Amino acid sequence: MRFVKFWAGGMLVLLTGCSASQPGNISNICSIFEEKSGWYDDARAAQERWGAPVHVTMSIMYQESAFRSDVKPPMRYFLFIPIGRGSSAYGYPQAQDPVWEQYVAKADRWFASRSDFGDSIDFIAWYVNQTYKINGISKWDAYNQYLNYHEGWGGFKKKTHASKSWLLKTAKKVSQRAAEYSRQLKKCNL
């Protein structure tokens, strides 16, 4: 019985230690990278692999999850009965199952996890690269990259974003944040 309690306690400590907390100052990219050891290396590796600038991928992640690893869409209810979530979006990138599975297969990342920062930033960089290939959007264009990210490549081509003023405002915020992150990144001591 003592062994079971010891094992259960050890697993609890291990699992608690594995969960990632949100950085303290998410509006400053230097603070994020100083606080979260290894995140800069992961973001740079994704940039080198896919050509997506760090400030663009980080601004998309900020918008999608505010750098929280376990974010899910809210539960929907009928009266008081839970009927499921609005989508399969999950984790840092808020990637839905179909596009995540496409990334896992095409990028050869079979053990990737949406709750792992390195895997998630690599996914966003991959998505930015795919957006460039499919819709011809510059990897440096955070505004249109975000519209593609939110609406999907086909949705962007069909201009589904055009009638969504709230989404256009959000994409503008992503673009402004990317510009700010770019300015800050030049001054970081990394």
Sequence and secondary structure as in RCSB ss.txt:
>XXXX:A:sequence
MRFVKFWAGGMLVLLTGCSASQPGNISNICSIFEEKSGWYDDARAAQERWGAPVHVTMSIMYQESAFRSDVKPPM
RYFLFIPIGRGSSAYGYPQAQDPVWEQYVAKADRWFASRSDFGDSIDFIAWYVNQTYKINGISKWDAYNQYLNYH
EGWGGFKKKTHASKSWLLKTAKKVSQRAAEYSRQLKKCNL
>XXXX:A:secstr
 HHHHHHHHHHHHHHHHHS    S TT HHHHHHHSTTHHHHHHHHHHHH   HHHHHHHHHHHHTT TT    E
EEETTEEEEES   BTTTTB HHHHHHHHHHTT TT  TTSHHHHHHHHHHHHHHHHHHH   TT HHHHHHHHH
HHHHHHHTTTTTT HHHHHHHHHHHHHHHHHHHHHTT   
